[in-house]
Amino acid sequence: MEAVLFSPDILMPIVMARLLRNGETVFHGVASPLPMVAILLAKALRAPDLIYLNITGSTDPTPAALPRSTVDPALFAGTRSRVTLADLFDLSARGKLDTAFLSGVQIDRAGNINMSLIPGPDGDPHHPKVRLPGGAGSAAIMPTAKRTLLWRTKHDPRVFVERVAFRTTGGNVDRVVTPLCVFRRVAGLLQVETIHPGVTPAQLQAATGWPLSVSASTPRTPEPSEAELAALDAVDPQRARLIEF
């Protein structure tokens, strides 16, 4: 039977939600609509005791509607407590932050991310060709959180590079979710764990900047269930997640 194709805005948050575990403490930062949706989706489906922390400083909020920005005051609705950024860094440094969602403008095969700059021809970081938004707290959280889940809504050789042009940070990367596949970090390198429905090994290789071990026998990402699709519609009926695409 031919696989049913799902758009990335449907498949990605569902796949990200599947990676979360009941009872763990999970954090996302700024510009993170997909993690926001994925965390709330996981709580609704299979992880009711998951503790949700976000960059606004709220704990387990229950917003009436999801905002398009993950620093919107709407994410204070129903919060159980307030946490500061210093609290979050301290929590992670003490080994109490189970999972952090982070991303990067570039992601390399070792799971390093670049959020800092693209060097110019002379390689001088003080005179970059492109200055990127910066790593914010990622350099503190990525090495200290028990695991990091990376995501990126664009998958091409400029994003997924063999080696980042500038290493903003690296650390305890577990998996990377993209519109084409799920990578898992094994022995220090990203390997394809599953390919999404409708994506061929050749397409995935062409979109990735390092050699992949993929074939027709590489496992496929399971299609969303009816329960997952219904829960996604209930959690994000206005599709706030579309701002990432």
MARRO-214287 format. One line per field, with one value per residue: x, y, z of N, C-alpha, C in turn; residue number from 1. Coordinates in nm, 2 decimals, m for minus. Example, Ala and Ser with C-alpha at 12.3 -4.5 7.8 and 13.67 -1.06 7.14 Angstrom:
REM MARRO-214287
n_c1 (1.32,1.28)
n_c2 (m0.57,m0.22)
n_c3 (0.78,0.71)
ca_c1 (1.23,1.37)
ca_c2 (m0.45,m0.11)
ca_c3 (0.78,0.71)
c_c1 (1.32,1.29)
c_c2 (m0.33,0.00)
c_c3 (0.78,0.79)
num (1,2)
This chain:
REM MARRO-214287
n_c1 (0.08,0.05,0.23,0.07,0.10,0.22,0.22,0.50,0.44,0.25,0.36,0.61,0.57,0.44,0.61,0.82,0.68,0.65,0.90,0.93,0.91,0.72,0.70,0.94,1.14,1.11,1.23,1.19,1.31,1.32,1.15,1.03,0.79,0.72,0.84,0.69,0.43,0.47,0.54,0.31,0.14,0.25,0.19,m0.08,m0.13,0.04,0.21,0.13,0.24,0.47,0.69,0.66,0.86,0.92,1.07,0.95,0.92,0.74,0.57,0.43,0.21,m0.13,m0.25,m0.53,m0.53,m0.28,0.00,0.16,0.42,0.68,0.75,0.54,0.31,0.08,0.16,0.19,m0.05,m0.23,0.00,0.20,0.42,0.68,0.98,1.31,1.55,1.81,1.74,1.68,1.93,2.07,1.93,1.97,2.26,2.28,2.20,1.93,1.76,1.59,1.53,1.60,1.49,1.65,1.79,1.96,2.13,2.31,2.37,2.58,2.74,2.83,2.65,2.69,2.61,2.56,2.50,2.60,2.79,2.88,3.19,3.39,3.58,3.85,3.83,3.82,3.66,3.58,3.51,3.27,3.11,2.84,2.64,2.49,2.19,2.29,2.38,2.23,2.12,2.20,2.47,2.51,2.31,2.30,2.53,2.49,2.22,2.04,1.97,1.95,1.72,1.72,1.58,1.48,1.32,1.39,1.56,1.85,2.16,2.30,2.22,2.25,2.54,2.88,3.07,3.03,3.05,3.12,3.15,2.90,2.79,2.79,2.69,2.49,2.34,2.06,1.85,1.77,1.52,1.37,1.22,1.25,1.35,1.45,1.73,1.96,2.20,2.48,2.76,2.88,2.82,2.57,2.32,2.10,1.79,1.51,1.33,1.11,0.77,0.72,0.97,1.26,1.56,1.76,1.67,1.70,1.98,2.08,2.00,2.16,2.47,2.67,2.80,2.55,2.43,2.20,1.92,1.68,1.59,1.61,1.45,1.12,0.96,0.70,0.36,0.14,m0.11,m0.47,m0.55,m0.33,m0.34,m0.59,m0.54,m0.34,m0.49,m0.66,m0.48,m0.35,m0.54,m0.55,m0.32,m0.07,0.18,0.25,0.40,0.66,0.71)
n_c2 (m0.12,0.22,0.49,0.74,1.08,1.34,1.68,1.87,2.04,1.90,1.65,1.69,1.81,1.60,1.39,1.49,1.51,1.25,1.18,1.26,1.21,1.07,1.24,1.37,1.68,1.95,2.19,2.48,2.75,3.08,3.17,2.92,2.77,2.51,2.32,2.41,2.34,2.06,1.98,2.04,1.87,1.62,1.61,1.60,1.36,1.14,1.19,1.29,1.38,1.52,1.80,2.12,2.38,2.71,2.98,3.22,3.20,3.05,2.77,2.47,2.60,2.68,2.79,2.97,2.99,2.92,3.13,3.30,3.37,3.26,3.40,3.53,3.69,3.53,3.28,3.27,3.20,3.02,2.93,2.73,2.81,3.06,3.09,3.20,3.30,3.26,3.06,2.85,2.80,2.72,2.50,2.32,2.30,2.16,1.92,1.87,1.92,1.76,1.74,1.95,2.17,2.28,2.47,2.54,2.75,2.64,2.29,2.03,1.70,1.60,1.70,1.95,2.30,2.61,2.93,3.17,3.30,3.34,3.30,3.53,3.55,3.56,3.43,3.56,3.59,3.83,3.99,3.89,3.73,3.69,3.78,3.60,3.53,3.46,3.26,3.28,3.13,2.88,2.78,2.74,2.56,2.34,2.17,2.08,2.00,1.69,1.57,1.68,1.79,1.86,2.06,2.15,2.33,2.34,2.15,2.12,2.12,2.35,2.39,2.14,2.05,1.92,2.01,2.27,2.62,2.79,2.71,2.73,2.60,2.27,1.94,1.73,1.59,1.42,1.35,1.47,1.64,1.68,1.81,1.59,1.36,1.17,1.21,1.03,1.06,0.87,0.72,0.97,1.08,1.19,0.98,0.84,0.77,0.73,0.76,1.00,0.94,0.91,1.03,0.97,0.77,0.88,1.15,1.24,1.21,1.39,1.63,1.66,1.74,1.56,1.22,0.97,0.67,0.52,0.35,0.16,m0.01,0.13,0.22,0.35,0.65,0.62,0.67,0.94,0.87,0.84,0.93,1.10,1.29,1.41,1.51,1.69,1.88,1.97,2.08,2.28,2.45,2.68,2.67,2.78,2.69,2.71,2.94,2.88,2.78)
n_c3 (0.00,m0.08,0.08,0.28,0.23,0.44,0.52,0.63,0.84,0.98,1.02,1.14,1.41,1.53,1.52,1.68,1.92,1.98,2.07,2.33,2.69,2.95,3.26,3.24,3.24,3.03,2.80,2.59,2.39,2.25,1.94,1.88,1.78,1.68,1.87,2.10,2.03,2.00,2.26,2.41,2.27,2.33,2.60,2.60,2.47,2.56,2.77,3.04,3.27,3.21,3.26,3.16,3.06,2.95,2.76,2.83,3.10,3.23,3.38,3.29,3.14,3.04,2.79,2.64,2.36,2.12,2.09,1.82,1.87,2.08,2.30,2.39,2.62,2.65,2.71,2.98,3.09,3.33,3.45,3.67,3.82,3.83,3.65,3.61,3.36,3.46,3.65,3.48,3.35,3.57,3.65,3.43,3.45,3.68,3.61,3.60,3.39,3.16,2.88,2.61,2.35,2.07,1.80,1.48,1.25,1.08,1.09,1.17,1.09,1.32,1.50,1.59,1.62,1.44,1.51,1.49,1.29,0.94,0.81,0.62,0.31,0.41,0.65,0.89,1.19,1.30,1.10,0.95,0.67,0.69,0.96,1.21,1.41,1.67,1.96,2.19,2.48,2.42,2.42,2.68,2.76,2.58,2.62,2.88,2.94,2.98,2.74,2.40,2.17,1.84,1.58,1.25,1.00,0.74,0.50,0.35,0.16,0.25,0.51,0.64,0.69,0.64,0.82,1.05,0.98,1.18,1.51,1.73,1.95,2.09,2.20,2.40,2.19,2.09,1.90,1.56,1.40,1.09,0.78,0.62,0.74,1.04,1.22,1.42,1.68,1.69,1.83,1.82,1.58,1.34,1.22,0.99,1.12,1.06,0.75,0.62,0.51,0.16,0.09,m0.09,m0.07,m0.24,m0.27,0.00,0.04,m0.15,m0.04,0.18,0.33,0.37,0.33,0.34,0.50,0.36,0.22,0.03,0.22,0.46,0.76,0.77,0.88,1.11,1.00,1.10,1.35,1.37,1.62,1.69,1.49,1.55,1.80,1.75,1.60,1.80,1.99,1.85,1.69,1.53,1.39,1.47,1.44,1.18,1.12,1.12,0.87)
ca_c1 (0.00,0.13,0.23,0.00,0.20,0.18,0.30,0.59,0.38,0.17,0.44,0.72,0.54,0.40,0.74,0.89,0.61,0.68,1.04,0.92,0.88,0.64,0.77,1.07,1.13,1.14,1.24,1.21,1.34,1.26,1.13,1.01,0.65,0.71,0.85,0.57,0.31,0.51,0.53,0.17,0.08,0.29,0.12,m0.22,m0.14,0.11,0.30,0.06,0.32,0.58,0.69,0.69,0.92,0.95,1.15,0.88,0.94,0.62,0.57,0.30,0.10,m0.25,m0.30,m0.65,m0.49,m0.14,0.05,0.26,0.55,0.70,0.77,0.41,0.26,m0.02,0.22,0.18,m0.18,m0.24,0.13,0.21,0.52,0.77,1.12,1.39,1.65,1.91,1.69,1.69,2.07,2.11,1.86,2.05,2.39,2.27,2.16,1.79,1.69,1.60,1.53,1.60,1.47,1.73,1.81,2.08,2.12,2.38,2.39,2.68,2.72,2.86,2.55,2.73,2.52,2.61,2.40,2.69,2.83,2.94,3.31,3.42,3.69,3.97,3.81,3.83,3.53,3.55,3.46,3.20,3.03,2.70,2.63,2.37,2.12,2.36,2.34,2.15,2.16,2.23,2.60,2.51,2.22,2.33,2.63,2.45,2.10,2.06,1.97,1.90,1.65,1.73,1.48,1.50,1.22,1.45,1.67,1.93,2.31,2.35,2.18,2.31,2.68,2.97,3.13,2.97,3.15,3.15,3.08,2.84,2.79,2.76,2.66,2.42,2.23,2.00,1.80,1.74,1.39,1.37,1.11,1.28,1.40,1.49,1.87,2.00,2.34,2.54,2.90,2.93,2.78,2.43,2.29,1.95,1.71,1.40,1.30,0.97,0.69,0.73,1.10,1.35,1.70,1.83,1.64,1.76,2.12,2.10,1.97,2.25,2.60,2.77,2.76,2.46,2.41,2.06,1.88,1.54,1.56,1.61,1.32,1.03,0.89,0.55,0.26,0.06,m0.23,m0.59,m0.54,m0.23,m0.39,m0.70,m0.48,m0.27,m0.59,m0.71,m0.38,m0.31,m0.64,m0.53,m0.20,0.04,0.31,0.28,0.49,0.80,0.73)
ca_c2 (0.00,0.34,0.57,0.86,1.19,1.44,1.80,1.88,2.11,1.80,1.53,1.72,1.82,1.47,1.31,1.55,1.48,1.10,1.17,1.31,1.10,1.11,1.27,1.45,1.83,1.98,2.33,2.54,2.89,3.17,3.12,2.77,2.73,2.36,2.26,2.45,2.25,1.92,1.95,2.03,1.75,1.50,1.61,1.56,1.22,1.02,1.23,1.39,1.43,1.60,1.93,2.21,2.51,2.79,3.10,3.33,3.19,2.98,2.62,2.40,2.69,2.63,2.91,2.95,2.97,2.93,3.25,3.28,3.40,3.18,3.49,3.60,3.67,3.43,3.16,3.27,3.16,2.90,2.88,2.68,2.89,3.14,3.06,3.30,3.24,3.21,2.94,2.75,2.76,2.65,2.37,2.24,2.28,2.07,1.79,1.85,1.95,1.63,1.76,2.09,2.18,2.38,2.46,2.61,2.79,2.52,2.17,1.94,1.56,1.57,1.75,2.09,2.40,2.74,3.04,3.29,3.38,3.27,3.38,3.58,3.48,3.56,3.35,3.64,3.59,3.96,4.05,3.78,3.75,3.70,3.77,3.53,3.59,3.44,3.14,3.30,3.04,2.74,2.74,2.69,2.45,2.22,2.07,2.04,1.92,1.55,1.54,1.79,1.75,1.96,2.06,2.25,2.31,2.34,2.05,2.13,2.11,2.47,2.38,2.02,2.06,1.83,2.08,2.40,2.72,2.84,2.62,2.81,2.50,2.12,1.87,1.60,1.58,1.29,1.33,1.59,1.62,1.76,1.77,1.47,1.24,1.18,1.17,0.99,1.07,0.74,0.72,1.10,1.12,1.18,0.88,0.84,0.67,0.70,0.85,1.03,0.89,0.99,1.08,0.87,0.78,0.98,1.29,1.27,1.23,1.52,1.74,1.65,1.78,1.45,1.09,0.90,0.53,0.50,0.26,0.12,m0.08,0.22,0.23,0.47,0.72,0.58,0.77,0.98,0.79,0.92,1.00,1.20,1.40,1.47,1.58,1.81,1.98,2.02,2.16,2.40,2.46,2.79,2.64,2.88,2.63,2.74,3.05,2.83,2.73)
ca_c3 (0.00,m0.09,0.20,0.28,0.25,0.53,0.51,0.74,0.96,1.05,1.06,1.23,1.56,1.58,1.54,1.79,2.04,2.01,2.14,2.47,2.78,3.06,3.38,3.22,3.23,2.89,2.78,2.46,2.39,2.16,1.80,1.88,1.77,1.67,2.01,2.18,1.99,2.02,2.40,2.45,2.21,2.41,2.73,2.57,2.42,2.62,2.87,3.11,3.39,3.16,3.31,3.04,3.09,2.83,2.77,2.90,3.24,3.29,3.40,3.25,3.11,2.97,2.71,2.57,2.22,2.11,2.02,1.71,1.92,2.20,2.41,2.41,2.75,2.66,2.77,3.13,3.14,3.40,3.49,3.81,3.89,3.75,3.65,3.54,3.27,3.55,3.70,3.37,3.33,3.69,3.64,3.34,3.50,3.79,3.56,3.62,3.27,3.09,2.74,2.56,2.21,2.01,1.65,1.43,1.10,1.03,1.17,1.10,1.11,1.46,1.59,1.63,1.56,1.41,1.52,1.51,1.18,0.83,0.79,0.49,0.24,0.49,0.76,1.01,1.26,1.34,0.98,0.88,0.55,0.74,1.10,1.24,1.54,1.80,2.02,2.31,2.59,2.37,2.46,2.82,2.78,2.50,2.68,3.01,2.94,2.96,2.60,2.32,2.04,1.74,1.47,1.15,0.90,0.61,0.49,0.23,0.19,0.32,0.65,0.70,0.64,0.70,0.93,1.06,0.95,1.31,1.61,1.84,2.06,2.07,2.32,2.42,2.09,2.08,1.76,1.48,1.32,0.97,0.69,0.54,0.81,1.17,1.25,1.56,1.70,1.73,1.83,1.79,1.44,1.30,1.13,0.96,1.19,0.97,0.64,0.62,0.40,0.03,0.06,m0.14,m0.02,m0.32,m0.23,0.13,0.02,m0.23,0.05,0.30,0.29,0.40,0.28,0.43,0.48,0.34,0.11,0.03,0.35,0.58,0.82,0.74,0.99,1.11,0.97,1.21,1.38,1.38,1.75,1.69,1.41,1.62,1.92,1.69,1.57,1.93,2.06,1.76,1.58,1.45,1.32,1.50,1.40,1.03,1.11,1.09,0.73)
c_c1 (0.09,0.12,0.14,0.10,0.14,0.27,0.39,0.53,0.29,0.27,0.55,0.68,0.50,0.52,0.81,0.82,0.64,0.81,1.03,0.87,0.81,0.72,0.90,1.04,1.19,1.13,1.25,1.24,1.26,1.24,1.12,0.87,0.64,0.73,0.74,0.46,0.35,0.50,0.39,0.10,0.12,0.21,m0.03,m0.23,m0.08,0.20,0.24,0.14,0.45,0.57,0.74,0.74,0.95,1.02,1.08,0.89,0.82,0.65,0.44,0.19,m0.02,m0.32,m0.43,m0.63,m0.34,m0.10,0.14,0.40,0.56,0.75,0.65,0.36,0.14,0.03,0.23,0.05,m0.18,m0.10,0.13,0.32,0.60,0.91,1.20,1.49,1.77,1.87,1.71,1.83,2.11,2.05,1.94,2.19,2.39,2.22,2.01,1.70,1.70,1.61,1.52,1.58,1.56,1.74,1.93,2.06,2.20,2.38,2.48,2.66,2.76,2.75,2.59,2.63,2.60,2.50,2.47,2.72,2.88,3.07,3.32,3.54,3.82,3.96,3.81,3.69,3.49,3.50,3.39,3.13,2.88,2.71,2.49,2.31,2.20,2.30,2.25,2.20,2.20,2.37,2.61,2.42,2.25,2.43,2.58,2.32,2.12,2.06,1.91,1.84,1.66,1.62,1.52,1.39,1.27,1.57,1.73,2.08,2.37,2.32,2.26,2.44,2.77,3.03,3.08,3.09,3.20,3.08,3.03,2.84,2.77,2.73,2.58,2.30,2.19,1.95,1.78,1.62,1.39,1.24,1.13,1.30,1.41,1.64,1.88,2.15,2.40,2.69,2.96,2.89,2.63,2.42,2.14,1.88,1.59,1.39,1.15,0.90,0.70,0.87,1.19,1.49,1.78,1.80,1.70,1.91,2.15,2.08,2.06,2.39,2.71,2.72,2.67,2.46,2.26,2.03,1.73,1.50,1.57,1.47,1.25,0.97,0.75,0.46,0.18,m0.07,m0.35,m0.59,m0.44,m0.28,m0.50,m0.64,m0.41,m0.37,m0.65,m0.61,m0.35,m0.42,m0.62,m0.39,m0.09,0.17,0.35,0.38,0.63,0.82,0.70)
c_c2 (0.12,0.43,0.69,0.97,1.29,1.56,1.81,1.95,2.02,1.69,1.57,1.74,1.69,1.38,1.36,1.52,1.33,1.08,1.20,1.20,1.15,1.14,1.36,1.60,1.87,2.13,2.37,2.69,2.98,3.11,2.97,2.73,2.57,2.29,2.29,2.35,2.10,1.89,1.94,1.91,1.62,1.49,1.56,1.41,1.11,1.06,1.33,1.45,1.50,1.74,2.02,2.34,2.58,2.92,3.22,3.32,3.12,2.83,2.56,2.50,2.62,2.75,2.87,2.92,2.99,3.05,3.21,3.30,3.32,3.27,3.57,3.58,3.57,3.30,3.16,3.22,3.02,2.85,2.84,2.76,2.97,3.09,3.16,3.22,3.19,3.07,2.82,2.70,2.68,2.51,2.27,2.21,2.17,1.93,1.76,1.88,1.83,1.65,1.91,2.09,2.30,2.37,2.53,2.65,2.69,2.41,2.07,1.79,1.52,1.62,1.89,2.18,2.53,2.84,3.17,3.37,3.28,3.36,3.42,3.51,3.47,3.48,3.42,3.65,3.73,4.04,3.94,3.83,3.77,3.69,3.71,3.58,3.56,3.32,3.15,3.21,2.90,2.69,2.69,2.57,2.33,2.12,2.02,1.97,1.77,1.50,1.67,1.73,1.87,1.95,2.17,2.23,2.32,2.23,2.06,2.13,2.23,2.46,2.26,2.00,1.96,1.88,2.22,2.50,2.79,2.76,2.71,2.72,2.36,2.06,1.75,1.59,1.43,1.26,1.47,1.55,1.72,1.73,1.64,1.35,1.27,1.13,1.13,1.00,0.94,0.75,0.86,1.16,1.10,1.07,0.88,0.73,0.63,0.80,0.87,0.97,0.98,1.04,0.96,0.88,0.88,1.12,1.33,1.29,1.36,1.64,1.75,1.66,1.68,1.32,1.02,0.75,0.51,0.42,0.24,0.05,0.00,0.23,0.36,0.52,0.67,0.69,0.81,0.90,0.89,1.00,1.11,1.32,1.48,1.56,1.70,1.92,2.04,2.11,2.29,2.42,2.57,2.78,2.75,2.82,2.67,2.86,3.01,2.79,2.84)
c_c3 (0.00,0.03,0.18,0.31,0.34,0.52,0.64,0.86,1.04,1.10,1.16,1.38,1.62,1.61,1.66,1.92,2.08,2.09,2.28,2.56,2.90,3.19,3.36,3.22,3.10,2.87,2.63,2.48,2.30,2.02,1.79,1.88,1.76,1.80,2.10,2.15,2.02,2.17,2.45,2.39,2.28,2.54,2.71,2.53,2.51,2.74,2.96,3.23,3.34,3.22,3.19,3.09,2.95,2.86,2.83,3.05,3.31,3.30,3.38,3.23,3.04,2.89,2.64,2.42,2.21,2.03,1.91,1.76,2.06,2.31,2.44,2.55,2.77,2.72,2.92,3.18,3.21,3.46,3.64,3.89,3.79,3.76,3.57,3.45,3.35,3.61,3.60,3.35,3.45,3.69,3.55,3.39,3.61,3.74,3.58,3.50,3.18,2.94,2.70,2.41,2.17,1.86,1.61,1.29,1.02,1.13,1.10,1.15,1.25,1.56,1.64,1.56,1.54,1.41,1.52,1.39,1.06,0.79,0.64,0.43,0.32,0.62,0.90,1.08,1.30,1.22,0.90,0.76,0.59,0.89,1.14,1.38,1.67,1.87,2.14,2.42,2.55,2.41,2.60,2.84,2.70,2.56,2.81,3.03,2.92,2.82,2.53,2.20,1.95,1.64,1.37,1.04,0.76,0.61,0.36,0.26,0.26,0.47,0.71,0.63,0.71,0.82,0.94,1.04,1.08,1.41,1.73,1.96,2.01,2.20,2.31,2.32,2.08,1.94,1.70,1.39,1.21,0.89,0.62,0.62,0.96,1.18,1.40,1.57,1.76,1.72,1.78,1.66,1.42,1.20,1.11,1.04,1.11,0.87,0.64,0.50,0.28,0.00,0.02,m0.08,m0.11,m0.29,m0.10,0.11,m0.05,m0.14,0.17,0.26,0.34,0.36,0.39,0.40,0.48,0.22,0.12,0.15,0.47,0.63,0.78,0.87,0.99,1.08,1.09,1.23,1.38,1.52,1.76,1.60,1.48,1.73,1.86,1.66,1.69,1.99,1.98,1.65,1.49,1.38,1.34,1.45,1.26,1.02,1.09,0.95,0.63)
num (1,2,3,4,5,6,7,8,9,10,11,12,13,14,15,16,17,18,19,20,21,22,23,24,25,26,27,28,29,30,31,32,33,34,35,36,37,38,39,40,41,42,43,44,45,46,47,48,49,50,51,52,53,54,55,56,57,58,59,60,61,62,63,64,65,66,67,68,69,70,71,72,73,74,75,76,77,78,79,80,81,82,83,84,85,86,87,88,89,90,91,92,93,94,95,96,97,98,99,100,101,102,103,104,105,106,107,108,109,110,111,112,113,114,115,116,117,118,119,120,121,122,123,124,125,126,127,128,129,130,131,132,133,134,135,136,137,138,139,140,141,142,143,144,145,146,147,148,149,150,151,152,153,154,155,156,157,158,159,160,161,162,163,164,165,166,167,168,169,170,171,172,173,174,175,176,177,178,179,180,181,182,183,184,185,186,187,188,189,190,191,192,193,194,195,196,197,198,199,200,201,202,203,204,205,206,207,208,209,210,211,212,213,214,215,216,217,218,219,220,221,222,223,224,225,226,227,228,229,230,231,232,233,234,235,236,237,238,239,240,241,242,243,244,245)
